[in-house]
Each structure stands twice: as structure tokens, then as C-alpha cells.
């Protein structure tokens, strides 16, 4: 895709500006794909769905090169307009500073808890690898017949849905929290308000991922009450939620474009 086409899409009024900055990247489950420029870009680039999923396919790398070239042109144009030169020494210093911020972000208590949650989920799936197979189907039927609360399990999310939600948010929660931590650290050191606002937005996405994951784990426990090891995952998420809400008290009030602004 060339720069002119990208500019044309950027000016399309149907797209909500910045909606893709604070989403969970789950396009298949999103109600705003028609209004997302990021999604439109991906769709235009995906001329062959099967080939685009194959990272070894030459067409994929050719398209990636085109995107890089377009990005490079935009960066150079902005650099010229801002009248600054991309000095190598300054670039290296900037990279060192970014690395320091990155390491500090990963060291935050909530980041460590989110990383621990990744390990908890990995271990759970390792211990319950048959859940999605024949054994899982049999246990699912047994669970649907009755539940501890005496309510039909059909009213809760399906087994596949629960596992899909857990897997989707497992790594993303940590990634979003590291980004949020980076924003807070930079906001404190550089005294730029927009960094904290971005941090609150990322933290809100993480909070939503945490809550959806908790709902999925709770549904799994409802279906399979003998899976006591799911308690560890729920407990870890509850602790993580408390940590995030304490560190980002304004996160829930952050308005994500489109999602929290009536589609505008």
C-alpha cells in the first residue's frame, strides 16, 4: 500500500480516530471493525488469506517491506517538517533510555503478578490438556446435566469460548500493563501529561482483560467444580486487579475512542 492510499484511508470519516490504540486486538470479536482504519488496512493488505497467515510466504514479506517503506517515508517527512536530524548518537541514547524504562516497567509489582499469571495458565493447561478433547467433551456433558447451583450450564459461556478468552488475554494483560507502567514512568520523569493518559488507557484495557478472564475461569469452575487448580488462576487475577486499580486509580474513567464514547 502506498502513502497516498494510506492518507486517503486516514481521511475517511467513517473511521473513529484512535480506536485501535486502546483495544484488545481481537478483531474477530469486535463490533467496530467497520469503523477501524487499522482493520481496513489489514483487510486491504490481506489479498490472500491463506498466504498472509504463512510467515514463510514471499508475498507476506513483500507486503511487509512495502509497509516499512511507507513508514520510513512518513518518518522522514515528519523529520523534515520538524527540522531535526536523526543523529546516531542521540538515537543510541534514546534506545538506552527506552530500555531502562522497559526494565523498570517489568519490575512493577503488577507487572510481576501479570507475568506470574502467564505461568499459572501455562501450568493449568499442561495439567488439563485433555479438557478440550474426548475427555473434555465427556466431562462437559456431565457438567451440563447438573451444576452445584442447580442451574443449567448452557446459560454460561461455552467451554471453547472460556478457553479462548483465557488464552487470548493471558499474554496481553502483561503486555498492556508493561505499556501502562512505561507511560507512568515517563510521565513522572518528563512531566508530560499525555503519557499518563495513555498509561490509564492501557491499564483500562488490561483491567477489562482481567475481568473477562476472571469470568471465563469462574465459568470453568462452574462447569467442572472438581478443577480446584482453577482457584489459583482466579486468586492471581483478583490480586492483580487490586494492584492495577491501586496503581491506576483513573483507569476506569478513561474514555476509549468508540468503545466508551457512543461510537464517536
C-alpha positions as a Markdown table, in Angstrom:
| # | Residue | x | y | z |
|---|---|---|---|---|
| 1 | Unk | 0.0 | 0.0 | 0.0 |
| 2 | Unk | 1.4 | 3.4 | -1.0 |
| 3 | Unk | 1.4 | 6.6 | 1.1 |
| 4 | Unk | -1.4 | 8.2 | -0.9 |
| 5 | Unk | -3.8 | 5.3 | -0.2 |
| 6 | Unk | -2.9 | 5.4 | 3.5 |
| 7 | Unk | -3.6 | 9.2 | 3.5 |
| 8 | Unk | -6.9 | 8.5 | 1.8 |
| 9 | Unk | -8.0 | 6.0 | 4.4 |
| 10 | Unk | -6.9 | 8.3 | 7.2 |
| 11 | Unk | -9.3 | 10.9 | 5.9 |
| 12 | Unk | -12.3 | 8.6 | 5.7 |
| 13 | Unk | -15.0 | 10.0 | 8.0 |
| 14 | Unk | -16.4 | 6.5 | 8.9 |
| 15 | Unk | -13.2 | 5.7 | 10.9 |
| 16 | Unk | -13.1 | 6.5 | 14.6 |
| 17 | Unk | -9.7 | 8.3 | 15.2 |
| 18 | Unk | -7.5 | 6.3 | 17.6 |
| 19 | Unk | -10.0 | 3.5 | 18.3 |
| 20 | Unk | -7.2 | 0.9 | 17.7 |
| 21 | Unk | -5.0 | 2.5 | 20.3 |
| 22 | Unk | -6.9 | 1.1 | 23.3 |
| 23 | Unk | -8.5 | -2.1 | 22.0 |
| 24 | Unk | -7.7 | -5.8 | 22.8 |
| 25 | Unk | -6.8 | -6.6 | 19.1 |
| 26 | Unk | -9.5 | -9.3 | 19.0 |
| 27 | Unk | -10.9 | -8.2 | 15.6 |
| 28 | Unk | -12.9 | -11.4 | 15.2 |
| 29 | Unk | -14.9 | -10.4 | 18.3 |
| 30 | Unk | -15.1 | -6.7 | 17.8 |
| 31 | Unk | -18.2 | -4.7 | 16.9 |
| 32 | Unk | -16.3 | -1.8 | 15.5 |
| 33 | Unk | -14.2 | -3.3 | 12.7 |
| 34 | Unk | -16.1 | -1.3 | 10.0 |
| 35 | Unk | -15.1 | 1.9 | 11.8 |
| 36 | Unk | -11.4 | 0.9 | 12.4 |
| 37 | Unk | -8.8 | 2.1 | 10.0 |
| 38 | Unk | -6.3 | -0.4 | 11.4 |
| 39 | Unk | -8.7 | -3.2 | 10.4 |
| 40 | Unk | -9.3 | -1.7 | 7.0 |
| 41 | Unk | -5.5 | -1.5 | 6.4 |
| 42 | Unk | -5.1 | -5.2 | 7.3 |
| 43 | Unk | -8.0 | -6.2 | 5.1 |
| 44 | Unk | -6.6 | -4.4 | 2.1 |
| 45 | Unk | -3.2 | -6.0 | 2.6 |
| 46 | Unk | -4.7 | -9.5 | 3.0 |
| 47 | Unk | -5.2 | -10.2 | -0.7 |
| 48 | Unk | -4.8 | -13.9 | 0.0 |
| 49 | Unk | -5.9 | -15.0 | 3.5 |
| 50 | Unk | -4.1 | -18.3 | 3.4 |
| 51 | Unk | -0.8 | -16.9 | 2.1 |
| 52 | Unk | -0.9 | -14.0 | 4.6 |
| 53 | Unk | -1.0 | -16.4 | 7.5 |
| 54 | Unk | 2.1 | -18.2 | 6.3 |
| 55 | Unk | 5.1 | -16.2 | 7.5 |
| 56 | Unk | 7.3 | -18.0 | 5.1 |
| 57 | Unk | 5.3 | -16.9 | 2.1 |
| 58 | Unk | 7.2 | -14.4 | -0.1 |
| 59 | Unk | 4.1 | -12.3 | -0.6 |
| 60 | Unk | 3.9 | -11.7 | 3.1 |
| 61 | Unk | 7.4 | -10.4 | 3.3 |
| 62 | Unk | 6.9 | -8.3 | 0.2 |
| 63 | Unk | 3.9 | -6.6 | 1.7 |
| 64 | Unk | 5.8 | -6.1 | 4.9 |
| 65 | Unk | 8.6 | -4.4 | 3.0 |
| 66 | Unk | 6.1 | -2.1 | 1.4 |
| 67 | Unk | 4.7 | -1.1 | 4.8 |
| 68 | Unk | 8.2 | -0.4 | 6.1 |
| 69 | Unk | 9.0 | 1.7 | 3.1 |
| 70 | Unk | 5.8 | 3.7 | 3.5 |
| 71 | Unk | 6.5 | 4.2 | 7.2 |
| 72 | Unk | 10.1 | 5.3 | 6.5 |
| 73 | Unk | 8.8 | 7.9 | 4.1 |
| 74 | Unk | 6.4 | 9.2 | 6.7 |
| 75 | Unk | 9.1 | 9.4 | 9.3 |
| 76 | Unk | 11.4 | 11.3 | 7.0 |
| 77 | Unk | 8.7 | 13.7 | 6.1 |
| 78 | Unk | 7.9 | 14.4 | 9.7 |
| 79 | Unk | 11.6 | 14.8 | 10.5 |
| 80 | Unk | 11.9 | 17.4 | 7.7 |
| 81 | Unk | 8.8 | 19.3 | 8.9 |
| 82 | Unk | 10.1 | 19.3 | 12.5 |
| 83 | Unk | 13.6 | 20.4 | 11.2 |
| 84 | Unk | 15.5 | 17.8 | 13.1 |
| 85 | Unk | 18.1 | 15.2 | 12.1 |
| 86 | Unk | 18.1 | 11.6 | 13.3 |
| 87 | Unk | 21.5 | 11.8 | 14.9 |
| 88 | Unk | 23.1 | 8.3 | 15.5 |
| 89 | Unk | 24.4 | 9.3 | 19.0 |
| 90 | Unk | 21.0 | 10.7 | 20.1 |
| 91 | Unk | 19.3 | 7.6 | 18.7 |
| 92 | Unk | 21.5 | 5.3 | 20.8 |
| 93 | Unk | 20.9 | 7.4 | 23.9 |
| 94 | Unk | 17.2 | 7.3 | 23.3 |
| 95 | Unk | 17.3 | 3.5 | 22.9 |
| 96 | Unk | 19.2 | 3.2 | 26.2 |
| 97 | Unk | 16.6 | 5.3 | 27.9 |
| 98 | Unk | 13.8 | 3.2 | 26.5 |
| 99 | Unk | 15.5 | 0.0 | 27.7 |
| 100 | Unk | 15.8 | 1.4 | 31.2 |
| 101 | Unk | 12.1 | 2.3 | 31.2 |
| 102 | Unk | 11.2 | -1.1 | 29.8 |
| 103 | Unk | 13.1 | -2.9 | 32.6 |
| 104 | Unk | 11.6 | -0.6 | 35.2 |
| 105 | Unk | 8.1 | -1.3 | 33.8 |
| 106 | Unk | 8.6 | -5.1 | 34.0 |
| 107 | Unk | 9.8 | -4.7 | 37.6 |
| 108 | Unk | 6.5 | -3.2 | 38.8 |
| 109 | Unk | 4.5 | -5.4 | 41.3 |
| 110 | Unk | 1.5 | -5.6 | 39.0 |
| 111 | Unk | 3.8 | -6.5 | 36.0 |
| 112 | Unk | 5.3 | -9.3 | 38.0 |
| 113 | Unk | 1.9 | -10.6 | 39.0 |
| 114 | Unk | 0.7 | -10.5 | 35.4 |
| 115 | Unk | 3.9 | -12.4 | 34.4 |
| 116 | Unk | 3.2 | -15.0 | 37.1 |
| 117 | Unk | -0.3 | -15.4 | 35.8 |
| 118 | Unk | 1.1 | -16.4 | 32.4 |
| 119 | Unk | 2.9 | -19.2 | 34.1 |
| 120 | Unk | -0.2 | -20.2 | 36.1 |
| 121 | Unk | -2.2 | -20.5 | 32.9 |
| 122 | Unk | 0.5 | -22.4 | 31.2 |
| 123 | Unk | 0.7 | -24.9 | 34.1 |
| 124 | Unk | -3.1 | -25.3 | 34.2 |
| 125 | Unk | -3.3 | -26.1 | 30.5 |
| 126 | Unk | -0.4 | -28.6 | 30.9 |
| 127 | Unk | -2.2 | -30.4 | 33.7 |
| 128 | Unk | -5.6 | -30.3 | 31.9 |
| 129 | Unk | -4.5 | -30.8 | 28.3 |
| 130 | Unk | -7.3 | -33.3 | 27.7 |
| 131 | Unk | -10.0 | -30.8 | 28.6 |
| 132 | Unk | -10.7 | -29.8 | 25.0 |
| 133 | Unk | -10.5 | -33.4 | 23.7 |
| 134 | Unk | -12.7 | -36.5 | 24.2 |
| 135 | Unk | -12.3 | -36.3 | 28.0 |
| 136 | Unk | -13.3 | -32.7 | 27.9 |
| 137 | Unk | -16.4 | -33.5 | 25.8 |
| 138 | Unk | -17.4 | -36.2 | 28.2 |
| 139 | Unk | -16.9 | -34.0 | 31.3 |
| 140 | Unk | -18.7 | -31.2 | 29.5 |
| 141 | Unk | -21.8 | -33.4 | 29.1 |
| 142 | Unk | -21.7 | -34.4 | 32.7 |
| 143 | Unk | -21.4 | -30.8 | 33.8 |
| 144 | Unk | -24.3 | -29.7 | 31.6 |
| 145 | Unk | -26.5 | -32.3 | 33.1 |
| 146 | Unk | -26.3 | -30.6 | 36.5 |
| 147 | Unk | -24.4 | -27.9 | 38.3 |
| 148 | Unk | -23.7 | -27.1 | 42.0 |
| 149 | Unk | -26.1 | -24.2 | 41.8 |
| 150 | Unk | -28.8 | -26.4 | 40.2 |
| 151 | Unk | -28.8 | -24.1 | 37.2 |
| 152 | Unk | -28.4 | -25.1 | 33.5 |
| 153 | Unk | -24.8 | -24.6 | 32.4 |
| 154 | Unk | -26.0 | -23.8 | 28.9 |
| 155 | Unk | -26.6 | -20.2 | 30.2 |
| 156 | Unk | -22.9 | -19.7 | 30.8 |
| 157 | Unk | -20.3 | -19.3 | 28.1 |
| 158 | Unk | -19.3 | -22.4 | 26.2 |
| 159 | Unk | -16.2 | -24.4 | 27.1 |
| 160 | Unk | -14.5 | -23.4 | 23.9 |
| 161 | Unk | -15.4 | -19.7 | 24.5 |
| 162 | Unk | -13.9 | -19.8 | 28.0 |
| 163 | Unk | -10.7 | -21.4 | 26.9 |
| 164 | Unk | -10.4 | -18.9 | 24.0 |
| 165 | Unk | -10.9 | -15.9 | 26.3 |
| 166 | Unk | -8.3 | -17.2 | 28.8 |
| 167 | Unk | -5.8 | -17.9 | 26.0 |
| 168 | Unk | -6.4 | -14.5 | 24.3 |
| 169 | Unk | -5.9 | -12.4 | 27.3 |
| 170 | Unk | -3.2 | -14.5 | 29.0 |
| 171 | Unk | -0.2 | -12.7 | 27.4 |
| 172 | Unk | -2.0 | -9.5 | 26.5 |
| 173 | Unk | -2.7 | -8.4 | 30.1 |
| 174 | Unk | 1.1 | -8.4 | 30.9 |
| 175 | Unk | 1.9 | -6.5 | 27.7 |
| 176 | Unk | -0.7 | -3.8 | 28.3 |
| 177 | Unk | 0.4 | -3.4 | 31.9 |
| 178 | Unk | 4.0 | -3.0 | 30.9 |
| 179 | Unk | 2.9 | -0.3 | 28.4 |
| 180 | Unk | 0.9 | 1.3 | 31.2 |
| 181 | Unk | 3.9 | 1.2 | 33.5 |
| 182 | Unk | 6.2 | 2.7 | 30.9 |
| 183 | Unk | 3.8 | 5.6 | 30.4 |
| 184 | Unk | 3.6 | 6.3 | 34.2 |
| 185 | Unk | 7.4 | 6.2 | 34.5 |
| 186 | Unk | 7.9 | 8.5 | 31.5 |
| 187 | Unk | 5.1 | 10.8 | 32.8 |
| 188 | Unk | 6.9 | 11.2 | 36.1 |
| 189 | Unk | 10.4 | 11.8 | 34.6 |
| 190 | Unk | 9.4 | 14.0 | 31.7 |
| 191 | Unk | 6.3 | 15.7 | 33.2 |
| 192 | Unk | 4.2 | 15.2 | 30.1 |
| 193 | Unk | 0.5 | 14.6 | 30.9 |
| 194 | Unk | -0.3 | 12.7 | 27.8 |
| 195 | Unk | 2.0 | 9.8 | 28.9 |
| 196 | Unk | -0.2 | 9.3 | 32.0 |
| 197 | Unk | -3.4 | 9.5 | 30.0 |
| 198 | Unk | -2.0 | 6.8 | 27.6 |
| 199 | Unk | -1.0 | 4.7 | 30.6 |
| 200 | Unk | -4.5 | 4.9 | 32.0 |
| 201 | Unk | -5.9 | 3.8 | 28.7 |
| 202 | Unk | -3.6 | 0.8 | 28.5 |
| 203 | Unk | -4.4 | 0.0 | 32.1 |
| 204 | Unk | -8.1 | 0.0 | 31.4 |
| 205 | Unk | -7.6 | -2.4 | 28.5 |
| 206 | Unk | -5.7 | -4.7 | 30.9 |
| 207 | Unk | -8.5 | -4.3 | 33.6 |
| 208 | Unk | -11.1 | -5.4 | 31.1 |
| 209 | Unk | -8.9 | -8.4 | 30.1 |
| 210 | Unk | -8.5 | -9.3 | 33.7 |
| 211 | Unk | -12.3 | -9.2 | 34.4 |
| 212 | Unk | -13.1 | -11.1 | 31.3 |
| 213 | Unk | -10.5 | -13.7 | 32.2 |
| 214 | Unk | -12.0 | -14.0 | 35.7 |
| 215 | Unk | -15.4 | -14.5 | 34.2 |
| 216 | Unk | -14.1 | -17.3 | 32.0 |
| 217 | Unk | -12.3 | -19.0 | 34.9 |
| 218 | Unk | -15.4 | -18.7 | 37.1 |
| 219 | Unk | -17.5 | -20.3 | 34.3 |
| 220 | Unk | -14.9 | -23.2 | 34.0 |
| 221 | Unk | -15.2 | -23.8 | 37.8 |
| 222 | Unk | -19.0 | -23.8 | 37.4 |
| 223 | Unk | -18.7 | -26.5 | 34.7 |
| 224 | Unk | -16.0 | -28.5 | 36.4 |
| 225 | Unk | -16.2 | -28.0 | 40.1 |
| 226 | Unk | -13.5 | -30.6 | 40.7 |
| 227 | Unk | -11.0 | -28.4 | 39.0 |
| 228 | Unk | -9.7 | -26.9 | 42.2 |
| 229 | Unk | -6.5 | -25.7 | 40.4 |
| 230 | Unk | -8.6 | -23.0 | 38.7 |
| 231 | Unk | -8.8 | -21.3 | 42.1 |
| 232 | Unk | -5.1 | -20.4 | 41.8 |
| 233 | Unk | -5.7 | -18.6 | 38.5 |
| 234 | Unk | -8.7 | -16.7 | 39.9 |
| 235 | Unk | -6.8 | -15.8 | 43.0 |
| 236 | Unk | -3.9 | -14.5 | 41.0 |
| 237 | Unk | -6.2 | -12.4 | 38.9 |
| 238 | Unk | -8.0 | -11.0 | 41.9 |
| 239 | Unk | -4.7 | -9.9 | 43.4 |
| 240 | Unk | -3.6 | -8.4 | 40.1 |
| 241 | Unk | -6.9 | -6.5 | 39.7 |
| 242 | Unk | -6.4 | -4.9 | 43.2 |
| 243 | Unk | -2.8 | -3.9 | 42.3 |
| 244 | Unk | -3.7 | -2.4 | 39.0 |
| 245 | Unk | -6.7 | -0.4 | 40.4 |
| 246 | Unk | -4.4 | 0.9 | 43.1 |
| 247 | Unk | -1.7 | 1.9 | 40.7 |
| 248 | Unk | -4.0 | 3.4 | 38.1 |
| 249 | Unk | -7.0 | 5.0 | 40.0 |
| 250 | Unk | -8.1 | 6.9 | 36.9 |
| 251 | Unk | -8.0 | 4.0 | 34.5 |
| 252 | Unk | -11.7 | 3.1 | 34.7 |
| 253 | Unk | -12.7 | 6.7 | 34.0 |
| 254 | Unk | -10.6 | 6.7 | 30.8 |
| 255 | Unk | -12.7 | 7.0 | 27.7 |
| 256 | Unk | -11.6 | 4.8 | 24.9 |
| 257 | Unk | -12.5 | 6.2 | 21.4 |
| 258 | Unk | -15.5 | 4.4 | 20.1 |
| 259 | Unk | -15.8 | 1.9 | 22.9 |
| 260 | Unk | -16.7 | 4.4 | 25.6 |
| 261 | Unk | -17.8 | 7.4 | 23.5 |
| 262 | Unk | -21.0 | 6.2 | 21.8 |
| 263 | Unk | -19.2 | 5.2 | 18.7 |
| 264 | Unk | -17.5 | 8.6 | 18.1 |
